[in-house]
């Protein structure tokens, strides 16, 4: 057990699949090879459980310790631990604690607390829903982006204090600004914690019943005992929340007091007083934010239309631009990444002969589609060597890569299927729409396409026939397919959600998340939702109904696309730059 050491002699716990005797007490010690911040402070949390209390002290004949608690209380405790701890750490302690992470009700309680009492989650079908992964992704999203909000708020406050100190207005007395700012930034922290925990004073411990109502799962006595028990856990839990980056406290600046205001009557003394008010030579450094922000070195000479993270870990990024080129970047090289190479045959002056509009990947294959009516295939394992050329007959507006199959949506209203291994790659060309095909989503069974004719079509790949066509009041430009849910953004700034089961596409909801123009990119996973728009913003949301927006990035020009992989976010803004946001290591 590399991450958590358990004192088996004192705890009396078997770590195999058979449940051993109950620990008394359960002692956890962090492995010296791992930093303390990587593991939650469980010892303080668990020791609180064994503190003497008439309500919780077991009788001499009963087992004592954490595992002697009623099951609902044990799962309730686990619901306040980080999801990563419940998934990765508790199963290494003992079999009984490992089963806590398999309790679906506990994960549903956690999800409800994260999204708040007014949200519904998931938006689509609940069958076979992966609750642990969804909660883990939500917690990571909340930690990173509320942490970024705290950092920005603190930097803004400190900069404002410095400006006020360095630039006193003519004729005004330089006053002590010690009271400046603390409440404002503290308020931001409280709001962020309400987002993270769905703070609602009247919120009950409940699960969603068959009729859609939230039904309590504990009776009144149990809830009262839990509330008292939770109060006793607060002291132990506080360091844990701070370590996870959820808590935030503003530091009010301490300015020098002016003890002799009468000296200010003489303007000649103002400079001396200003110097007194200035802080020491350097302010204390702010804590590192949870996210690292880099801008790729300028290499394209025209707007970047498409960006795509590769490799499964967000370590490599591909960019496609209106300068006709596709470039690959190593995001782990240097402080701001480094250009690996520009794709193209030796001697070619550019990757394509027109704007590069879209990118797609499957395994080592990278496909780039452009306004030159071609899709070019590249082998990433062979250093970006060209693997093939597909002539589509019209500008390529969207693509989706499946195993050995490439799907394209083109300006000539067609959805086409290609075998990327064949010398004559075209498999089939489908006429599903009456206008340009703007977005695609697919799996091994179905193709879902959105067109400028304001329709969404479903095609069954195995039966080789169209199944359904939905008509909307707007047209879709971006689409993301994950599990049984499909999310899309339209030309009016609205988000649309659909359920997709057994070939049946059903519209679920339409949401206004604050975009005021085209939604040019969207990424949805089990616990995260990212959107970007030509209104010059990128937004991060929890994918509930309605979506809960955590943070908004603002740019100087419209945003053309985004890509998300392993918590890394790549943004193609309306100029020649590409920005990367990634969790700080």
N, C-alpha and C positions, 0 to 999 in steps of 0.2 A: 504494500500500500504506500505509494509514493507521496501522496498529497496530505494524507491525514494519518497520524499515528494514534492508535488506540491502546491504552494501558489495559490489556486484557486481564492481568492479574487482579487489578483493583476493580475493574468494571465488570468482570464476569460476563463478557459478551463474546459469543462465537461469531466469526466473520464469514462463515460459509453459509450455504443456503438454508441450513437448519437453524431455527431460532434457538439461541442459547438462553441462559438465565438473564433476568433483567439487570441492567447496570445499576450500581449503587456506590458512588455516583458514576455517571458516564463522563470519562475524562478524555478530552481531545487536546492534542498538542500539534502545533503546526510543524511540518517538516522544515528543518533548517535550510533545505535547498530551495525553498520557495519563499518569496517575500511575503510579509504578513498581510499586505494589502490584497494578496490574491485569494486569501481565504477569509470567510466571515469569522467574527469573534464569537464562536459558538460556546466557548467555555463560560464566558460571563452570562450568556443567555441560558445555558442549561443549568448552571449552578443556581440560578434564580428559581428553577423548578423545585429544587430540593430544599429550599428554605422552609423553615417551620411555619405552619399555618394550620389552624383548626379545620379549615375547609379542605386542605390538600394533603395533610399528613397521613400516610397510609398506616393501617394497623400493623402490629408486629407480625401478624400471620400472613400479611399480603406482601407481594414484591414491591420494592420501593424504587424510586428513580423516575426518569422520564417515561419509560415504557409502561409504568403502572397507571398513567393517566388514561382517562376514557379516550376512545379512538377519535371522537369528534374534536376534543381539545388538542390532541396531538396533531391532527391535520390542520387545525386552526393555527397552531404555532408555526407549522411548516409553511402556511400560506403567507407568513410575514418574513420568511427567509428569502433571499434572492433565488430566483428560479434556477440559476446555474448551480447553486449549492444543493438544492433539492434533487436536481437531476444527476449531478456528478459526484457530490460528496457524501450525502446520506447513504446511498447504497453501499459505500465502502466501509461504513461504520458497522452496520449489522443488517441482517435480512429484514427485521421488523421495520426499521427506518427506511429501508429501500422500498418497501411496499407503500409508504406514504406518497411517493412520487407517482404511483400507479392509480391513485384515487382520482377519478375524473371530476367528482364533485368539488374536491379541494382546488383543482385547477380552474374550474368554472368560477369559484368564489374569488380566486386571485384575479382572473380576467375581469370580472365585474368591478372589482375595486380599482383596477388600473384604468378602466375606461370611464368609470363614474356611473351613478345610478340612472342617468338619463339615456345612456347609450345601449345599443343592442349589438351583441357579438356572438358568433360571426354573422355577417350580413347574409350569407348564403346558407346552404344546407349544413346541418350539424353532423350528418352521418360520417363516421370515420375521421372526424376532425382531430387534428393533432394538437391538443390543448397544451402540453408541455412546451413544444417548440414555439407555438404562438405566444405564450406568456414570456418565454425567454427572449424572443425578438422584441416584444413590446417593452420589456424592462431595459434592454440594451438601447433601444431607440430613445426612450424617455431619459435615460441617464446621459446619453451623449448630447442630445439637443437641448434639454433643459440646462445641462451643464454649460453648453455654449451660450445660452441666453444669460445665465448668471455671469459668465465671463465678460460678455459684451456690456452688460449693465454696469458691472464694476469698473471696466475700463472707461466707459462713458462718464461715470461719476468722477473717477480720479482725474480724467482729462479736464472735466469742467472745473473741478476744484483748482487745478493748476492754472487754468486760464484766468479764473477769477482772482487768484493770488498774484499773478504776474502782471495783470493789466488793470490796475485800479483806475476808475474813471476820474477825470479831472473834477476837482471841487468836492469830491466825496471822501469821507473818512474811511480809511482801511479798517474794516471791522473784522472781528473774530468770526470765522465761518465754520466753527466746529460743529454747529447743529445742521450743516448742510448735508443732504443726501441720504442719511442713514435710513430714514423711513421709506424713501422711494425704492431703493434697491432691495430693502427687506421685503417690501410688498411684492416685488418681482419673484423673490424666492418663495413666498407663500403661495403665490399663484401657480408657480411651477410645481410645488409639492401637491397642490390640489389636482393638477393635471395628472401627476404621477400616481396618485393614490385614489383619484376619484372622490376627493373629500366631500362628504355630505353628512351633516350632523345627524340627520334622521335616517341614514342608510341602515338597513337591516342586513343581517347575514342571511342570504337567500339564494335560491337557484330558480331558474326559469321553469315554470310548470308547463304542462301540455297545452293549457289554454293561453299561454303567453304571459300570465301573471307571475310576478316574482314571489315565490313561496318560501317562508322561513323553513330552515331545516333543523333548527334547534328550538326547544321550548323556552319559556320565560326563565325558569330557574337556571337552565344551562347558559343562556345568554348572560344572565346576571353574574354567574360564576366566571364566565369568559371575560366579561368586562373587568372584573376585579383582578383576574389573572393577568390580563393584558396590561393593566396599570403596573403590576409588579415586574413585568418584562421590559418596561420602557427604559429603565436605567441600563439594562444589558443590551437593548436593541439600538440605543442611540449611537454608540460607536460604529455599529454595523451599517446604519444608514449613512453616516458620514463617510465611511470608507467607500460605499458604493456611489458616491458623488451625488446623492439625492438631496442631502441637507445643504443649506447655504446660509452663511451669516455675513452681513455687510460689515465692513470695517470703516467706521467713521473717521475721517481725517482729524488729527489733533494739531491744530494750528497754535502758534505762539500767541499768548494773551498780550494785549497792549495795556501795560500797567500805568502809563502816564499819558492819557489822551490829551492833556494840555499841550504837550509838545507838538501836536499836529497843527496847532494854530499857525505855526510858521511853515510855509511851503518848503523851505529849505530842509526841513526835517522829514519830509515825506519819503524821500528815497531810503533814508535810514529805517523808517518804519516798515516800508515795503520789504526790505531785506529781513527785518525781524519776523514778518509774517510768513516768509517763504519757508517751506519745509526743510529738513536737513538735506545734505548734499544729494541724496538719492532716496526715493521712496522705497518701501519694502516691496519686493517683487510679488506680483499677483500669482496665485497658484496656477499651475498649468491647466488649461482647459482640457475637457475630455476628448476633444477633437483636434486633429492637426490639419491645418489648411495650407495647401500649396498651389501654386500656379505653374503650369508647365511652361518651359521656356518658349518664347515666341518663335515659331518656325513656319507656320502657315502664313500665307500672304493674302488670304481672303477668309470670309466667315466660315466657321466650323459648323457644319450641318448635323453631324452625327458623331456620337461618342459611344464606345463599347468597352467594358472591362472584360478581361480574358483570364483564363487559367484557373478559375474557381476561388482564388484568394485575393483578387483585386490588385495583383502585382504588376500586370501589364495592361496598357490601355491603347486602344486603336482609335484614331480620329480620322474622319472624312470631311473634306472641305470643298468649298467652291473654287479653290485653286486647282481642282482636278486631282488632288493627291490624297493618298491614305498613308498615315504615318503610325508607327508603333513606338510606344514609350515604355521605358523601364521606370516604374514609380518608386522603386526602392533604391535607385542610384542617386547619390548626392542628396542635397537638401530639398531640391525641387524636381527630382526626376531627371531622366536623360533620354534623348532621342536614340532609339535603337537603329531604325532605318526607315526610309521611304520606300513603299512597295512599288514594284515595277520591274520590267525587263531591263537588262543592261542596255544602255543606249537610249531608252525611252526618256522623254523629257517630263512625263507625268504618269501617274498611275492610270488614269482614265483620260478620255477625250472630251469630258464635260464635267459638270458638277457631280461630286460624289454625294449622294443623298441619303443612303442607308447602309447599315452594316449588320451582319448576323454571323453567328458562329455555332459550331457543333464539334466538340472534341478539338482536334488539331486543325480543323478547317475554318477559315475565315472567308466570308463572301462580302464583296463590296458592290453595291448597285448604284448606277448613275444615270444622269440625263443623256449620256451617249448611247442609251438603249442596250447596255451590256451589264452582265454580272461577271465579275472576275473572281476567281477562286485562288486562294493562297494557302500554302502548307506551312503552318507555324512551326512544326517540328523540323522543317528543312530550312529554317532561317528566313521564312517569308517567301520562298520560291513560288512562282506562278504554277498553279495546278490545273487550270482550265479557264476557258472563256465561253460564256453563254450569251448568245445574241437574242434579245427579247423582243425586238421590233418596236418598242416604245420605251419612254423614260420609266425607270424603276423607282417606285415611290415607297415601297415597303417590302420586307422580306421576313421569312421565318425558316430556320434550319432545323431539320429533323435528321435522324440517322440515315445517311446516304441519299436524302431527298431535300431539295431546296424548293421553297414556295415563294413566288413573287406576286406582288400586286402592281399593276402597271397603269400608265396614263390611258391606255387604249381599252379600259374597262374590264380587263381580264385578270383572272387568277390562274397562274400556270405552275405546273409541277415538273421538276427536273431531277434526273438521276445524275448525281455529281460524279459517278464513276464511269459513265458511258461516253463514248465518242460522239454519239448523237443523243444529247441529254434530255430532250423534251419528252415527257411522258404524256401529259395531257394539258390542254388549255381550256379553261372553263369560262363561260359567259354567264356570270351570276349577277351582274349589275348593269346599269345603263349610264354610268359615269365612272370617272377615275376611281381606282381602288386605293384608298388612303391608308388603311391599316390592316394587319393580319395577326391572328393568333392560331396556334395549331398544336395538336398532339398526334399520337400515332393512329387515332381513330377519326378525328374531325378537323375541319378547317372552318374558322370563323373569320369573316371578312367584313370590313366596313367601307362604305363608298360615299362619294360626294353626292350620290343620288338620295342620301338620307336613309339608306337601308343597311341592315345587317343580315348577312346570309350564313347559313350553316350547310356544310357539304360533308357527306359521309364518304370517307376515303375507301372503306372496304366495300360498300354497296355501290360506289361510283354514282351517287345521285345527290341532288340537293334535297335537304330535309325541310328547311324552314327559312322564311325571310320576314324580318321585322321592319316596319317602317317607323322612323323617328321624325321629330319635328326639326332636327338639326343633323349635321353629319359628323361622324367620328374621325378624329385624326390620329389618335394613339390608343393602344390597347395592351392589356396585360392579363395573361391567363395563368391562374394558380389554383390547383385543386379543382373544386367544383364552382369556383367563382371567376368571373371575368369582369374586369374594371376597364372603363374607357373614358376618354376625355373628348369633348366636342368643340365645335367652332365658336360656341358662345361662352366658353369658360366653365361649363357644367361637367360634373362627373356622373357616369352611369354605371350601375352594377347589374350584373346578370348572373343567374345560376345556370349551370350546364351539367345535366345528368342524362345519360343514355341518349344523347343526341337531341335532347329537348332543351332549347334555349328560352329562358323566361326572364323578362325584365323585372328587376326587383325594386330599385329605387333610383332617384335622381337627386344629386346633392350640389348645393352651392357652397364651395369652400373658400370663396373670395377671389377667384380668378375672374378677370374682366375681359379676357380675350382668348384666343385659341389655346387649348391645352395641347402643347406640342410633344409632351412626353409623360409617361406614367409607368410606375413600377409598383406592383403589389405582391407582397408575400404574406405568409400566415399572420405575421404580427406587425407589418409595417406598410406604409403607403406613401409614395413620393410622387409629386406632380410638378410640372414646370409649364410655363406659359409664355406667349409672346407679350404678356403684360409686364415682363421683366422680373418675374418672381419664380422662386422654387419653394415649394411648401412640403413639410414633413407632417404626416398625420398618423394617428392610430386608425386602422381600417375597420372602424365600427360604424353603426348607423345612428346618427349622422357622424361622418369622420371628425375626429378631434384633432385640430391643428395644433402642433407643438411649437413650430418655429417657421419663420419665413425669411428666406434669403432674398435680398434686393440687388438688382443689377442695373447697369447704366443703359442697357439695351435688351431687346427681347431674347429669351432663352429658347434655343432650337431643339435641345434634347438632353437626356440624362441617362445614366446607367448606374445600377447598384449591384454590388457583389460583395458578400462577406462583410457587410457593414461599411464598405467604402462607397462613396458617392462621387461620380464624375459628372460635371456640368459643362455643356457646350453653350456658352453665352453668345450674344449676337455680334461679338467682335471676333478677333482671331485667337482669343485665349481659351484655354480649358482649365477649369479649377477642380481640384481634388480635395474632398473632405474625408478623413479617415480616423478611426479610433486611435488615440495616442497609445503607443506601446510603453 
